[in-house]
Amino acid sequence: MNRLTKAFERLKEKEEKGFVPYIMAGDGGLEKLMERIVFLESCGATAVEIGIPFSDPVADGPSIQAAGLRALDEGVTLKAVLQTILKVRPIVSIPIIVMTYMNPIYAYGIASFIEDASQAGVDGCIIPDLPIEEEELLLPHFQISDIELIRLVTLTSSNERIKEIAGKGKGFLYAVTVTGITGARAKFHAQVEKYLKTIKEISSLPVLAGFGISTSEQVQEISQYCDGVVVGSKIVDLFHKDNLDEIEKLIKSIKTIEA
């Protein structure tokens, strides 16, 4: 069974919520990636989402865009990231999710990317610019690997669309909580609570909310209506400032929420 599936089964058994931090691979140098994965596991993260630096990240806000540019300036490539994950895999048990766009996958070669990611020990893949209508480009390759394709739904998705997307794959369903790019938000759309409750009613997969979540209070608020959260921009900013204590506090804030 995929590590990601096992992780969410354990959370369900313990009646706990999940916390998935996002980090940009190569921000501060690729040598930082291994130590950050190890650190996040030690803090109690459910899984770690690793962003691949890309020149045109359409879903990413200023913090993650800046981190991606710093990584690109360091010469970080998708291949180098997978090689680094391969090195860290023997010393961490945490599920690892790669978040990338279609362009780097095309440039790498679809079959080669999925094969190398599988060999590196990647458990999940998020591709924000891949609609379900185009998934057949990749699905045959994912299906012979042990990597789950993690799909996203948004505030503008109809119930029919959510049902269609939720009926595919395993792992978890990623519920985007803003109508826009990533980045901290002072408050959320008035319909977020209803939106997350609706997804939970529709989906048999665990539902994780992400985009805009940046404080312990928001982690606690949003997690009431789903199975956990993904936090990206805030984690990226805190790593850039080397503020590890605040990262640990943010991750541990999920433990105050009962499933």
Accessible surface in RSA format (square Angstrom, percent):
REM  Atomic radii and reference values for relative SASA: ProtOr
REM  Chains: A
REM  Algorithm: Lee & Richards
REM  Probe-radius: 1.40
REM  Slices: 20
REM RES _ NUM      All-atoms   Total-Side   Main-Chain    Non-polar    All polar
REM                ABS   REL    ABS   REL    ABS   REL    ABS   REL    ABS   REL
RES MET A   1   141.39  73.2  73.61  48.7  67.78 161.4  86.89  73.9  54.49  72.2
RES ASN A   2     6.19   4.3   3.15   3.0   3.04   7.3   3.20   7.7   2.99   2.9
RES ARG A   3    84.98  35.7  82.80  42.2   2.18   5.2  28.19  38.5  56.79  34.4
RES LEU A   4     0.00   0.0   0.00   0.0   0.00   0.0   0.00   0.0   0.00   0.0
RES THR A   5    25.92  18.4  24.45  24.8   1.47   3.5  24.90  33.4   1.02   1.5
RES LYS A   6    90.68  44.2  89.41  54.9   1.26   3.0  39.00  35.1  51.68  55.0
RES ALA A   7     5.81   5.3   3.67   5.7   2.14   4.9   4.21   5.9   1.60   4.2
RES PHE A   8    12.72   6.4   7.43   4.6   5.28  13.7   7.85   4.8   4.86  13.9
RES GLU A   9    80.91  46.5  78.13  59.1   2.77   6.6  30.53  59.1  50.38  41.1
RES ARG A  10   117.64  49.4 117.56  59.9   0.08   0.2  49.87  68.2  67.78  41.1
RES LEU A  11    20.16  11.2  20.10  14.4   0.06   0.2  20.12  14.1   0.05   0.1
RES LYS A  12   169.88  82.9 155.09  95.2  14.80  35.2 104.28  93.9  65.60  69.9
RES GLU A  13   140.89  80.9 106.05  80.2  34.84  82.9  49.75  96.2  91.14  74.4
RES LYS A  14   131.42  64.1 105.99  65.0  25.42  60.5  62.51  56.3  68.91  73.4
RES GLU A  15   123.04  70.6 116.42  88.1   6.62  15.8  29.09  56.3  93.96  76.7
RES GLU A  16    57.53  33.0  51.43  38.9   6.10  14.5  15.28  29.6  42.25  34.5
RES LYS A  17    18.40   9.0  15.28   9.4   3.12   7.4   0.97   0.9  17.44  18.6
RES GLY A  18     0.00   0.0   0.00   N/A   0.00   0.0   0.00   0.0   0.00   0.0
RES PHE A  19     0.57   0.3   0.39   0.2   0.18   0.5   0.39   0.2   0.18   0.5
RES VAL A  20     0.38   0.3   0.38   0.3   0.00   0.0   0.38   0.3   0.00   0.0
RES PRO A  21     0.00   0.0   0.00   0.0   0.00   0.0   0.00   0.0   0.00   0.0
RES TYR A  22     7.72   3.6   7.72   4.4   0.00   0.0   7.41   5.6   0.32   0.4
RES ILE A  23     1.73   1.0   1.40   1.0   0.33   0.8   1.73   1.2   0.00   0.0
RES MET A  24    11.05   5.7   6.34   4.2   4.71  11.2   6.34   5.4   4.71   6.2
RES ALA A  25     0.00   0.0   0.00   0.0   0.00   0.0   0.00   0.0   0.00   0.0
RES GLY A  26     1.30   1.6   0.00   N/A   1.30   1.6   0.00   0.0   1.30   2.9
RES ASP A  27     4.40   3.1   3.71   3.7   0.68   1.6   1.35   3.2   3.05   3.0
RES GLY A  28    39.65  48.9   0.00   N/A  39.65  48.9  27.64  75.8  12.01  26.9
RES GLY A  29     3.09   3.8   0.00   N/A   3.09   3.8   3.09   8.5   0.00   0.0
RES LEU A  30    38.68  21.5  35.21  25.2   3.48   8.7  35.36  24.8   3.32   8.9
RES GLU A  31   127.75  73.3 106.39  80.5  21.36  50.9  71.97 139.2  55.78  45.5
RES LYS A  32    73.10  35.7  73.10  44.8   0.00   0.0  27.89  25.1  45.21  48.2
RES LEU A  33     2.80   1.6   0.96   0.7   1.85   4.6   2.59   1.8   0.22   0.6
RES MET A  34    57.61  29.8  57.55  38.1   0.07   0.2  37.54  31.9  20.08  26.6
RES GLU A  35   101.30  58.2  91.26  69.0  10.04  23.9  38.34  74.2  62.97  51.4
RES ARG A  36    24.38  10.2  23.56  12.0   0.82   1.9   6.09   8.3  18.29  11.1
RES ILE A  37     0.00   0.0   0.00   0.0   0.00   0.0   0.00   0.0   0.00   0.0
RES VAL A  38    59.78  39.3  58.83  53.3   0.95   2.3  58.83  51.1   0.95   2.6
RES PHE A  39    41.30  20.7  37.32  23.1   3.98  10.4  41.17  25.0   0.12   0.3
RES LEU A  40     0.00   0.0   0.00   0.0   0.00   0.0   0.00   0.0   0.00   0.0
RES GLU A  41    49.71  28.5  39.90  30.2   9.81  23.3  22.78  44.1  26.93  22.0
RES SER A  42    83.55  70.6  46.34  61.8  37.21  85.7  48.35 103.0  35.20  49.3
RES CYS A  43     2.70   2.0   1.08   1.2   1.62   3.8   0.29   0.7   2.41   2.6
RES GLY A  44    32.78  40.4   0.00   N/A  32.78  40.4  24.42  67.0   8.36  18.7
RES ALA A  45    10.68   9.8   0.00   0.0  10.68  24.3   0.00   0.0  10.68  28.3
RES THR A  46    17.64  12.5   5.57   5.6  12.07  28.8  10.72  14.4   6.92  10.5
RES ALA A  47     0.00   0.0   0.00   0.0   0.00   0.0   0.00   0.0   0.00   0.0
RES VAL A  48     0.00   0.0   0.00   0.0   0.00   0.0   0.00   0.0   0.00   0.0
RES GLU A  49     6.25   3.6   6.25   4.7   0.00   0.0   0.02   0.0   6.23   5.1
RES ILE A  50     0.00   0.0   0.00   0.0   0.00   0.0   0.00   0.0   0.00   0.0
RES GLY A  51     0.00   0.0   0.00   N/A   0.00   0.0   0.00   0.0   0.00   0.0
RES ILE A  52     7.29   4.1   1.84   1.4   5.45  13.1   1.84   1.3   5.45  14.8
RES PRO A  53     9.23   6.7   0.39   0.4   8.84  32.1   0.39   0.3   8.84  54.9
RES PHE A  54    36.03  18.0  28.26  17.5   7.77  20.2  30.05  18.2   5.98  17.1
RES SER A  55    74.20  62.7  52.48  70.0  21.73  50.1  38.07  81.1  36.13  50.6
RES ASP A  56    91.76  64.3  84.08  83.7   7.68  18.2  28.28  66.6  63.48  63.3
RES PRO A  57    23.29  17.0  20.02  18.2   3.28  11.9  20.40  16.8   2.90  18.0
RES VAL A  58   106.97  70.4  82.36  74.6  24.61  59.3  91.37  79.4  15.60  42.3
RES ALA A  59    16.72  15.4  11.45  17.7   5.27  12.0  16.72  23.5   0.00   0.0
RES ASP A  60     4.22   3.0   3.84   3.8   0.39   0.9   0.00   0.0   4.22   4.2
RES GLY A  61     0.00   0.0   0.00   N/A   0.00   0.0   0.00   0.0   0.00   0.0
RES PRO A  62    96.63  70.4  88.40  80.6   8.23  29.9  93.34  77.1   3.29  20.4
RES SER A  63    28.73  24.3  20.79  27.8   7.94  18.3   6.79  14.5  21.94  30.7
RES ILE A  64     4.19   2.4   3.89   2.9   0.29   0.7   3.89   2.8   0.29   0.8
RES GLN A  65    72.96  40.8  69.97  51.1   3.00   7.1   8.80  18.7  64.17  48.7
RES ALA A  66    40.25  37.0  35.82  55.3   4.43  10.1  39.16  55.2   1.08   2.9
RES ALA A  67     0.00   0.0   0.00   0.0   0.00   0.0   0.00   0.0   0.00   0.0
RES GLY A  68     3.36   4.1   0.00   N/A   3.36   4.1   3.36   9.2   0.00   0.0
RES LEU A  69   103.03  57.4 102.32  73.2   0.70   1.8 102.32  71.9   0.70   1.9
RES ARG A  70    66.34  27.9  63.04  32.1   3.31   7.9  47.45  64.9  18.89  11.4
RES ALA A  71     0.00   0.0   0.00   0.0   0.00   0.0   0.00   0.0   0.00   0.0
RES LEU A  72    63.89  35.6  48.29  34.5  15.60  39.2  48.75  34.2  15.14  40.7
RES ASP A  73   128.74  90.2  91.91  91.5  36.83  87.1  30.42  71.6  98.31  98.0
RES GLU A  74   105.50  60.6  72.98  55.2  32.52  77.4  11.55  22.3  93.94  76.7
RES GLY A  75    54.42  67.1   0.00   N/A  54.42  67.1  34.97  96.0  19.45  43.6
RES VAL A  76    10.29   6.8   2.18   2.0   8.11  19.5   4.16   3.6   6.13  16.6
RES THR A  77    75.15  53.4  69.17  70.1   5.98  14.2  68.39  91.9   6.76  10.2
RES LEU A  78    14.40   8.0   9.08   6.5   5.32  13.4   9.08   6.4   5.32  14.3
RES LYS A  79   108.05  52.7 106.89  65.6   1.15   2.7  75.78  68.2  32.26  34.4
RES ALA A  80    25.08  23.1  23.07  35.6   2.01   4.6  23.89  33.6   1.19   3.2
RES VAL A  81     0.00   0.0   0.00   0.0   0.00   0.0   0.00   0.0   0.00   0.0
RES LEU A  82     4.93   2.7   4.11   2.9   0.82   2.1   4.48   3.1   0.45   1.2
RES GLN A  83    91.25  51.0  89.29  65.3   1.95   4.7  30.65  65.2  60.60  46.0
RES THR A  84    12.32   8.8  12.21  12.4   0.11   0.3   4.53   6.1   7.80  11.8
RES ILE A  85     0.00   0.0   0.00   0.0   0.00   0.0   0.00   0.0   0.00   0.0
RES LEU A  86    95.97  53.4  92.61  66.3   3.36   8.4  92.61  65.0   3.36   9.0
RES LYS A  87   138.97  67.8 121.19  74.4  17.78  42.3  72.31  65.1  66.66  71.0
RES VAL A  88     0.00   0.0   0.00   0.0   0.00   0.0   0.00   0.0   0.00   0.0
RES ARG A  89    29.30  12.3  24.09  12.3   5.21  12.4  22.95  31.4   6.35   3.9
RES PRO A  90   111.59  81.3  68.66  62.6  42.93 156.1  80.34  66.3  31.25 194.2
RES ILE A  91   111.07  63.2  80.30  59.8  30.77  74.2  88.73  63.9  22.34  60.6
RES VAL A  92    10.39   6.8   0.36   0.3  10.03  24.2   4.14   3.6   6.26  17.0
RES SER A  93    85.81  72.5  73.93  98.7  11.88  27.4  49.35 105.1  36.45  51.1
RES ILE A  94     7.25   4.1   2.35   1.7   4.90  11.8   7.25   5.2   0.00   0.0
RES PRO A  95     2.85   2.1   2.85   2.6   0.00   0.0   2.85   2.4   0.00   0.0
RES ILE A  96     0.00   0.0   0.00   0.0   0.00   0.0   0.00   0.0   0.00   0.0
RES ILE A  97     0.16   0.1   0.16   0.1   0.00   0.0   0.16   0.1   0.00   0.0
RES VAL A  98     0.13   0.1   0.13   0.1   0.00   0.0   0.13   0.1   0.00   0.0
RES MET A  99    12.18   6.3  12.18   8.1   0.00   0.0   9.69   8.2   2.48   3.3
RES THR A 100     0.16   0.1   0.07   0.1   0.10   0.2   0.10   0.1   0.07   0.1
RES TYR A 101     2.88   1.3   2.88   1.6   0.00   0.0   2.88   2.2   0.00   0.0
RES MET A 102    17.30   9.0  17.30  11.5   0.00   0.0  17.30  14.7   0.00   0.0
RES ASN A 103    89.18  61.5  84.12  81.3   5.07  12.2  11.99  28.9  77.19  74.6
RES PRO A 104    18.42  13.4  11.37  10.4   7.05  25.6  16.44  13.6   1.98  12.3
RES ILE A 105     0.00   0.0   0.00   0.0   0.00   0.0   0.00   0.0   0.00   0.0
RES TYR A 106   123.34  57.6 105.41  60.0  17.93  46.7  87.87  66.0  35.47  43.7
RES ALA A 107    89.33  82.1  46.20  71.3  43.14  98.1  58.53  82.4  30.80  81.6
RES TYR A 108    47.99  22.4  18.80  10.7  29.19  76.0  27.18  20.4  20.82  25.7
RES GLY A 109    26.49  32.7   0.00   N/A  26.49  32.7  26.49  72.7   0.00   0.0
RES ILE A 110    28.56  16.3  22.74  16.9   5.83  14.0  22.74  16.4   5.83  15.8
RES ALA A 111    52.27  48.1  46.67  72.0   5.60  12.7  47.15  66.4   5.11  13.5
RES SER A 112    52.95  44.7  50.55  67.5   2.40   5.5  13.95  29.7  39.00  54.6
RES PHE A 113     1.43   0.7   1.43   0.9   0.00   0.0   1.43   0.9   0.00   0.0
RES ILE A 114     3.54   2.0   3.54   2.6   0.00   0.0   3.54   2.5   0.00   0.0
RES GLU A 115   100.98  58.0  93.60  70.8   7.38  17.6  31.93  61.8  69.05  56.4
RES ASP A 116    40.21  28.2  36.39  36.2   3.82   9.0  10.95  25.8  29.27  29.2
RES ALA A 117     0.59   0.5   0.59   0.9   0.00   0.0   0.59   0.8   0.00   0.0
RES SER A 118    40.34  34.1  25.59  34.2  14.75  34.0   6.27  13.4  34.07  47.7
RES GLN A 119   121.50  67.9  97.34  71.1  24.17  57.5  43.06  91.7  78.45  59.5
RES ALA A 120     2.72   2.5   2.18   3.4   0.53   1.2   2.37   3.3   0.35   0.9
RES GLY A 121     8.70  10.7   0.00   N/A   8.70  10.7   8.70  23.9   0.00   0.0
RES VAL A 122     5.93   3.9   1.29   1.2   4.65  11.2   1.29   1.1   4.65  12.6
RES ASP A 123     2.38   1.7   2.38   2.4   0.00   0.0   0.00   0.0   2.38   2.4
RES GLY A 124     0.00   0.0   0.00   N/A   0.00   0.0   0.00   0.0   0.00   0.0
RES CYS A 125     1.26   1.0   1.26   1.4   0.00   0.0   1.26   3.2   0.00   0.0
RES ILE A 126     1.91   1.1   1.91   1.4   0.00   0.0   1.91   1.4   0.00   0.0
RES ILE A 127     5.52   3.1   0.31   0.2   5.21  12.6   0.31   0.2   5.21  14.1
RES PRO A 128    38.63  28.2   8.36   7.6  30.26 110.0   8.93   7.4  29.69 184.6
RES ASP A 129    59.76  41.9  36.23  36.1  23.52  55.6  25.91  61.0  33.84  33.8
RES LEU A 130    19.47  10.8   3.76   2.7  15.71  39.5   4.09   2.9  15.38  41.4
RES PRO A 131    61.23  44.6  50.02  45.6  11.21  40.7  60.57  50.0   0.66   4.1
RES ILE A 132    20.93  11.9   8.90   6.6  12.02  29.0   8.96   6.5  11.96  32.5
RES GLU A 133   110.37  63.4  77.82  58.9  32.55  77.5  66.05 127.7  44.33  36.2
RES GLU A 134    86.38  49.6  83.95  63.5   2.43   5.8  21.55  41.7  64.83  52.9
RES GLU A 135     3.52   2.0   3.50   2.6   0.01   0.0   1.33   2.6   2.19   1.8
RES GLU A 136   124.34  71.4 114.57  86.7   9.77  23.3  64.35 124.5  59.99  49.0
RES LEU A 137    81.53  45.4  68.10  48.7  13.43  33.8  72.60  51.0   8.93  24.0
RES LEU A 138     0.00   0.0   0.00   0.0   0.00   0.0   0.00   0.0   0.00   0.0
RES LEU A 139    23.04  12.8  23.04  16.5   0.00   0.0  23.04  16.2   0.00   0.0
RES PRO A 140    67.48  49.2  61.02  55.6   6.46  23.5  63.94  52.8   3.53  22.0
RES HIS A 141    57.17  31.2  56.29  39.1   0.88   2.3  28.58  29.5  28.59  33.3
RES PHE A 142     7.57   3.8   4.77   3.0   2.80   7.3   4.91   3.0   2.66   7.6
RES GLN A 143   132.42  74.0  97.95  71.6  34.46  82.1  42.19  89.8  90.23  68.4
RES ILE A 144   151.89  86.4 114.17  85.1  37.72  90.9 121.54  87.5  30.35  82.4
RES SER A 145    29.30  24.8   4.10   5.5  25.19  58.0  11.91  25.4  17.39  24.4
RES ASP A 146    86.66  60.7  80.55  80.2   6.11  14.4  37.49  88.2  49.17  49.0
RES ILE A 147     8.34   4.7   1.22   0.9   7.13  17.2   1.42   1.0   6.92  18.8
RES GLU A 148    29.30  16.8  28.98  21.9   0.31   0.7   1.05   2.0  28.24  23.1
RES LEU A 149    10.53   5.9   5.91   4.2   4.62  11.6   5.91   4.2   4.62  12.4
RES ILE A 150     2.37   1.3   0.00   0.0   2.37   5.7   0.19   0.1   2.17   5.9
RES ARG A 151    21.74   9.1  17.71   9.0   4.03   9.6  11.86  16.2   9.89   6.0
RES LEU A 152    38.18  21.3  24.08  17.2  14.10  35.4  24.08  16.9  14.10  37.9
RES VAL A 153     0.78   0.5   0.00   0.0   0.78   1.9   0.78   0.7   0.00   0.0
RES THR A 154    48.03  34.2  48.03  48.7   0.00   0.0  44.05  59.2   3.98   6.0
RES LEU A 155    33.90  18.9   8.60   6.2  25.30  63.6   8.60   6.0  25.30  68.1
RES THR A 156   115.60  82.2  81.74  82.9  33.87  80.7  67.93  91.2  47.67  72.1
RES SER A 157    24.72  20.9   8.11  10.8  16.61  38.3   4.95  10.5  19.78  27.7
RES SER A 158    58.27  49.2  44.22  59.0  14.05  32.4  45.97  97.9  12.30  17.2
RES ASN A 159    83.62  57.7  78.77  76.1   4.85  11.7  17.20  41.4  66.42  64.2
RES GLU A 160   131.49  75.5 123.19  93.2   8.29  19.7  70.50 136.4  60.98  49.8
RES ARG A 161    74.93  31.5  71.61  36.5   3.32   7.9  28.21  38.5  46.72  28.3
RES ILE A 162     3.60   2.0   3.60   2.7   0.00   0.0   3.60   2.6   0.00   0.0
RES LYS A 163   145.70  71.1 141.58  86.9   4.12   9.8  84.28  75.9  61.42  65.4
RES GLU A 164    89.05  51.1  75.64  57.2  13.41  31.9  35.49  68.7  53.56  43.7
RES ILE A 165     9.31   5.3   9.03   6.7   0.27   0.7   9.03   6.5   0.27   0.7
RES ALA A 166     6.31   5.8   2.59   4.0   3.72   8.5   2.76   3.9   3.54   9.4
RES GLY A 167    69.42  85.6   0.00   N/A  69.42  85.6  34.77  95.4  34.64  77.6
RES LYS A 168    69.64  34.0  64.05  39.3   5.60  13.3  23.10  20.8  46.54  49.6
RES GLY A 169    44.87  55.3   0.00   N/A  44.87  55.3  18.98  52.1  25.89  58.0
RES LYS A 170   126.31  61.6 124.79  76.6   1.52   3.6  67.60  60.8  58.71  62.5
RES GLY A 171     4.29   5.3   0.00   N/A   4.29   5.3   0.00   0.0   4.29   9.6
RES PHE A 172     1.83   0.9   0.41   0.3   1.42   3.7   0.41   0.2   1.42   4.1
RES LEU A 173     0.99   0.6   0.99   0.7   0.00   0.0   0.99   0.7   0.00   0.0
RES TYR A 174    10.55   4.9  10.55   6.0   0.00   0.0   2.19   1.6   8.35  10.3
RES ALA A 175     0.00   0.0   0.00   0.0   0.00   0.0   0.00   0.0   0.00   0.0
RES VAL A 176     8.50   5.6   8.50   7.7   0.00   0.0   8.50   7.4   0.00   0.0
RES THR A 177     0.27   0.2   0.00   0.0   0.27   0.6   0.00   0.0   0.27   0.4
RES VAL A 178    12.88   8.5   7.70   7.0   5.18  12.5  10.58   9.2   2.31   6.3
RES THR A 179    96.52  68.6  57.92  58.7  38.60  92.0  38.55  51.8  57.97  87.6
RES GLY A 180    45.11  55.6   0.00   N/A  45.11  55.6  29.82  81.8  15.29  34.3
RES ILE A 181    73.28  41.7  72.39  53.9   0.89   2.2  72.60  52.3   0.69   1.9
RES THR A 182    14.52  10.3  13.26  13.4   1.26   3.0  13.26  17.8   1.26   1.9
RES GLY A 183    11.13  13.7   0.00   N/A  11.13  13.7   9.99  27.4   1.15   2.6
RES ALA A 184    67.53  62.1  40.75  62.9  26.78  60.9  41.85  58.9  25.68  68.0
RES ARG A 185    69.09  29.0  61.61  31.4   7.48  17.8  32.57  44.5  36.51  22.1
RES ALA A 186   108.15  99.4  64.56  99.6  43.59  99.2  75.53 106.4  32.62  86.4
RES LYS A 187   173.37  84.6 157.66  96.7  15.71  37.4 104.13  93.7  69.24  73.8
RES PHE A 188    31.40  15.7   7.18   4.4  24.23  63.0  10.96   6.6  20.44  58.5
RES HIS A 189    97.51  53.3  76.84  53.4  20.67  52.9  56.53  58.3  40.98  47.7
RES ALA A 190    95.17  87.5  56.19  86.7  38.98  88.7  68.06  95.8  27.11  71.8
RES GLN A 191    86.85  48.6  86.50  63.2   0.36   0.9  30.85  65.7  56.00  42.5
RES VAL A 192     6.17   4.1   6.17   5.6   0.00   0.0   6.17   5.4   0.00   0.0
RES GLU A 193    72.10  41.4  69.77  52.8   2.34   5.6  18.75  36.3  53.35  43.6
RES LYS A 194   140.37  68.5 135.97  83.4   4.39  10.5  84.54  76.1  55.83  59.5
RES TYR A 195    18.47   8.6  11.69   6.7   6.78  17.6  18.20  13.7   0.27   0.3
RES LEU A 196     0.00   0.0   0.00   0.0   0.00   0.0   0.00   0.0   0.00   0.0
RES LYS A 197    97.39  47.5  94.62  58.1   2.77   6.6  57.60  51.8  39.79  42.4
RES THR A 198    28.33  20.1  27.78  28.2   0.55   1.3  13.37  18.0  14.96  22.6
RES ILE A 199     0.00   0.0   0.00   0.0   0.00   0.0   0.00   0.0   0.00   0.0
RES LYS A 200    79.23  38.7  66.58  40.9  12.65  30.1  40.76  36.7  38.47  41.0
RES GLU A 201   147.49  84.7 108.25  81.9  39.24  93.4  48.68  94.2  98.81  80.7
RES ILE A 202    53.92  30.7  24.22  18.0  29.70  71.6  29.66  21.4  24.27  65.9
RES SER A 203    11.27   9.5   0.00   0.0  11.27  26.0   0.94   2.0  10.33  14.5
RES SER A 204   115.32  97.5  73.27  97.8  42.06  96.9  57.66 122.8  57.66  80.8
RES LEU A 205    23.27  13.0  20.98  15.0   2.29   5.7  21.64  15.2   1.63   4.4
RES PRO A 206    34.80  25.4  30.47  27.8   4.33  15.7  34.17  28.2   0.63   3.9
RES VAL A 207     0.00   0.0   0.00   0.0   0.00   0.0   0.00   0.0   0.00   0.0
RES LEU A 208     0.00   0.0   0.00   0.0   0.00   0.0   0.00   0.0   0.00   0.0
RES ALA A 209     0.00   0.0   0.00   0.0   0.00   0.0   0.00   0.0   0.00   0.0
RES GLY A 210     0.00   0.0   0.00   N/A   0.00   0.0   0.00   0.0   0.00   0.0
RES PHE A 211    24.48  12.2  16.33  10.1   8.14  21.2  21.14  12.8   3.33   9.5
RES GLY A 212     5.47   6.7   0.00   N/A   5.47   6.7   0.72   2.0   4.75  10.6
RES ILE A 213     6.20   3.5   0.00   0.0   6.20  15.0   0.00   0.0   6.20  16.8
RES SER A 214     9.11   7.7   7.91  10.6   1.21   2.8   2.34   5.0   6.77   9.5
RES THR A 215    53.75  38.2  49.89  50.6   3.86   9.2  51.65  69.4   2.10   3.2
RES SER A 216    35.19  29.7  32.33  43.1   2.86   6.6  16.94  36.1  18.26  25.6
RES GLU A 217   123.95  71.2 118.59  89.7   5.35  12.7  65.46 126.6  58.49  47.8
RES GLN A 218    15.22   8.5  15.17  11.1   0.05   0.1   9.55  20.3   5.67   4.3
RES VAL A 219     0.00   0.0   0.00   0.0   0.00   0.0   0.00   0.0   0.00   0.0
RES GLN A 220    59.11  33.1  58.90  43.0   0.21   0.5  11.17  23.8  47.93  36.4
RES GLU A 221    81.59  46.8  79.43  60.1   2.16   5.1  23.33  45.1  58.26  47.6
RES ILE A 222     1.54   0.9   1.54   1.1   0.00   0.0   1.54   1.1   0.00   0.0
RES SER A 223     0.00   0.0   0.00   0.0   0.00   0.0   0.00   0.0   0.00   0.0
RES GLN A 224   109.49  61.2  80.12  58.6  29.36  69.9  24.45  52.0  85.04  64.5
RES TYR A 225    45.65  21.3  37.72  21.5   7.93  20.6  22.09  16.6  23.55  29.0
RES CYS A 226     2.31   1.7   0.00   0.0   2.31   5.4   0.79   2.0   1.51   1.6
RES ASP A 227    34.33  24.0  32.60  32.4   1.73   4.1   8.31  19.5  26.03  26.0
RES GLY A 228     0.00   0.0   0.00   N/A   0.00   0.0   0.00   0.0   0.00   0.0
RES VAL A 229     0.00   0.0   0.00   0.0   0.00   0.0   0.00   0.0   0.00   0.0
RES VAL A 230     4.04   2.7   2.89   2.6   1.15   2.8   2.89   2.5   1.15   3.1
RES VAL A 231     0.58   0.4   0.00   0.0   0.58   1.4   0.58   0.5   0.00   0.0
RES GLY A 232    13.64  16.8   0.00   N/A  13.64  16.8   5.85  16.0   7.79  17.4
RES SER A 233     9.98   8.4   6.07   8.1   3.91   9.0   5.91  12.6   4.07   5.7
RES LYS A 234    74.36  36.3  72.37  44.4   1.99   4.7  22.59  20.3  51.77  55.1
RES ILE A 235     0.00   0.0   0.00   0.0   0.00   0.0   0.00   0.0   0.00   0.0
RES VAL A 236     3.19   2.1   1.14   1.0   2.06   5.0   3.19   2.8   0.00   0.0
RES ASP A 237    47.60  33.3  46.50  46.3   1.10   2.6   9.06  21.3  38.54  38.4
RES LEU A 238    10.23   5.7  10.23   7.3   0.00   0.0  10.23   7.2   0.00   0.0
RES PHE A 239     9.65   4.8   5.37   3.3   4.28  11.1   5.37   3.3   4.28  12.3
RES HIS A 240   104.93  57.3  79.85  55.5  25.08  64.2  50.88  52.4  54.05  62.9
RES LYS A 241   148.25  72.3 118.31  72.6  29.93  71.3  77.85  70.1  70.40  75.0
RES ASP A 242   105.99  74.2  90.01  89.6  15.99  37.8  27.76  65.3  78.24  78.0
RES ASN A 243    54.07  37.3  48.26  46.6   5.80  14.0  11.05  26.6  43.02  41.6
RES LEU A 244    66.52  37.0  63.71  45.6   2.81   7.1  63.82  44.8   2.71   7.3
RES ASP A 245   101.14  70.8  97.86  97.4   3.28   7.8  20.75  48.8  80.39  80.2
RES GLU A 246    70.13  40.3  68.50  51.8   1.64   3.9  16.94  32.8  53.20  43.4
RES ILE A 247     0.00   0.0   0.00   0.0   0.00   0.0   0.00   0.0   0.00   0.0
RES GLU A 248    59.96  34.4  59.96  45.4   0.00   0.0   8.62  16.7  51.34  41.9
RES LYS A 249   125.98  61.5 118.52  72.7   7.46  17.8  78.00  70.2  47.98  51.1
RES LEU A 250     9.06   5.0   8.34   6.0   0.72   1.8   8.79   6.2   0.27   0.7
RES ILE A 251     0.43   0.2   0.43   0.3   0.00   0.0   0.43   0.3   0.00   0.0
RES LYS A 252    94.93  46.3  90.25  55.4   4.68  11.1  58.26  52.4  36.67  39.1
RES SER A 253    11.04   9.3   4.80   6.4   6.24  14.4  10.83  23.1   0.21   0.3
RES ILE A 254     2.95   1.7   2.18   1.6   0.78   1.9   2.18   1.6   0.78   2.1
RES LYS A 255   109.04  53.2  79.83  49.0  29.20  69.5  61.23  55.1  47.80  50.9
RES THR A 256    93.85  66.7  61.96  62.8  31.89  76.0  69.97  94.0  23.88  36.1
RES ILE A 257    25.86  14.7  19.34  14.4   6.51  15.7  20.73  14.9   5.12  13.9
RES GLU A 258   154.15  88.5 136.30 103.1  17.84  42.5  51.30  99.2 102.85  84.0
RES ALA A 259    73.31  67.4  21.36  33.0  51.95 118.2  42.57  59.9  30.74  81.4
END  Absolute sums over single chains surface
CHAIN  1 A    11435.2       9102.9       2332.3       6113.8       5321.5
END  Absolute sums over all chains
TOTAL         11435.2       9102.9       2332.3       6113.8       5321.5
